[in-house]
Amino acid sequence: MNLYISDLHFGHSNVIRFDHRPFMDRDEMDACMIKLWNSRVAPDDNVYIVGDFSYKCDKDEAWYLQRLRGHKHLIIGNHDGNLLQNGRAMSYFETVDKMMHVTDGENQIVLCHYPMAEWYKSHHGTWLIYGHIHNRKEVTYRFMKTLDHALNAAAAINNYTPASFNELVRNNRVFQEE
């Protein structure tokens, strides 16, 4: 199964306030997100991390990655600079790129950390799964929600858990109705 998530920000204290996350501190957040990930992800699942895996963490990024199930694929985000410099952590990823194209059932999907107005075959039914804007409902969000085939994979709107394509569709619909 393919699963998707972005903007995890493991180890980042300030993201709790920024996203209004329901955690007391980063240790609670990290422990909860690891537990949720592993309750959802089977060993053979492909998890596409659509950027910003960790940020300003005290722990080595490999510490997190070795605890997470599944085949991990990284789509590079703006806060992944330290991660990219960590050879041990990078060994946990099966693929790493700025943008990826995957097939999920009948769906053709472009994965990019950044929201885009148009993407490969966007006028022919291809989906975009993006991150970067977290759960912010500002200018970029207001534009992105007008696009029929664009889905936000932000941890904060997907219950801090990697989500299937159908779950992303549902979670984005719920988020738009709030």
SVG drawing of the C-alpha trace seen along z (x, -y; Angstrom):
<svg xmlns="http://www.w3.org/2000/svg" viewBox="-18 -35 45 41">
<polyline fill="none" stroke="black" stroke-width="0.4" points="0.0,0.0 1.1,-3.6 0.8,-6.1 1.6,-9.8 2.5,-12.4 4.3,-15.7 5.5,-18.2 6.2,-15.8 8.8,-18.1 10.1,-15.4 12.1,-17.1 10.8,-20.6 9.3,-22.2 7.9,-25.4 5.8,-23.4 3.5,-22.5 2.5,-26.1 2.7,-26.9 0.3,-24.0 -1.7,-24.1 -0.7,-20.5 -2.3,-18.7 1.0,-17.9 2.6,-19.2 6.1,-19.1 8.2,-17.6 9.0,-14.4 5.3,-13.7 4.7,-14.7 7.6,-12.5 6.5,-9.5 2.9,-9.9 3.7,-10.3 6.1,-7.2 3.3,-5.2 0.7,-6.4 3.0,-5.7 3.7,-2.2 0.1,-1.4 -0.8,-2.3 2.2,-1.2 2.9,2.4 6.5,3.5 5.9,3.7 4.0,0.4 5.6,-2.5 5.5,-5.7 6.1,-8.9 7.3,-11.6 6.4,-14.8 9.0,-17.0 10.0,-18.3 10.7,-15.1 12.5,-16.7 13.7,-20.2 15.9,-21.5 15.9,-18.1 18.4,-17.2 18.3,-13.5 20.0,-12.1 17.4,-11.8 18.4,-8.1 17.0,-7.6 13.6,-8.4 13.9,-6.6 15.0,-3.3 11.9,-3.2 9.5,-3.8 8.1,-0.9 7.8,-0.6 9.7,-1.5 10.5,-5.2 10.7,-7.6 11.7,-11.3 10.4,-14.1 12.8,-16.9 11.3,-19.8 12.7,-23.2 13.6,-21.9 15.3,-18.7 18.8,-20.2 20.3,-18.6 18.7,-15.3 20.2,-15.3 23.7,-15.8 23.3,-12.8 24.5,-9.7 23.3,-7.3 19.8,-8.7 19.7,-8.9 20.4,-5.1 16.9,-4.5 15.3,-6.0 14.7,-3.9 14.4,-6.9 15.0,-10.6 14.1,-13.4 12.7,-16.9 9.6,-15.6 8.3,-12.1 5.7,-10.5 3.9,-7.4 1.0,-5.2 -1.5,-4.3 -4.2,-2.0 -5.8,-3.9 -4.4,-7.2 -1.3,-8.9 0.2,-11.2 2.9,-13.8 4.6,-14.3 6.2,-17.7 6.7,-19.4 5.6,-22.7 2.0,-23.5 1.9,-24.2 -0.7,-25.7 0.0,-23.1 1.9,-19.8 2.6,-17.0 -0.6,-16.1 -2.7,-18.1 -5.2,-18.8 -5.5,-15.0 -6.5,-13.8 -3.1,-13.5 -3.2,-14.3 -0.7,-16.5 0.1,-15.5 2.0,-18.4 2.9,-19.8 4.7,-22.9 1.6,-25.0 0.8,-22.7 -2.7,-23.4 -2.6,-27.1 -5.7,-28.5 -4.0,-31.6 -3.6,-32.7 -1.9,-29.6 -4.5,-27.3 -7.3,-29.3 -5.9,-28.9 -5.0,-25.2 -8.5,-24.2 -9.9,-25.4 -7.9,-22.7 -9.8,-19.4 -6.8,-17.1 -4.5,-18.7 -4.2,-17.1 -2.4,-18.4 -0.5,-15.6 0.3,-17.7 0.6,-15.7 -1.6,-18.3 -4.6,-17.6 -4.1,-13.9 -4.2,-12.9 -0.4,-12.8 -0.5,-9.5 0.6,-8.4 -2.6,-8.3 -3.8,-6.4 -4.8,-8.2 -8.5,-7.8 -7.9,-9.0 -6.1,-12.1 -9.1,-12.8 -11.4,-12.5 -9.2,-14.4 -8.8,-17.3 -12.5,-17.5 -13.1,-17.5 -10.3,-20.2 -11.9,-22.4 -15.3,-22.2 -13.9,-23.3"/>
</svg>
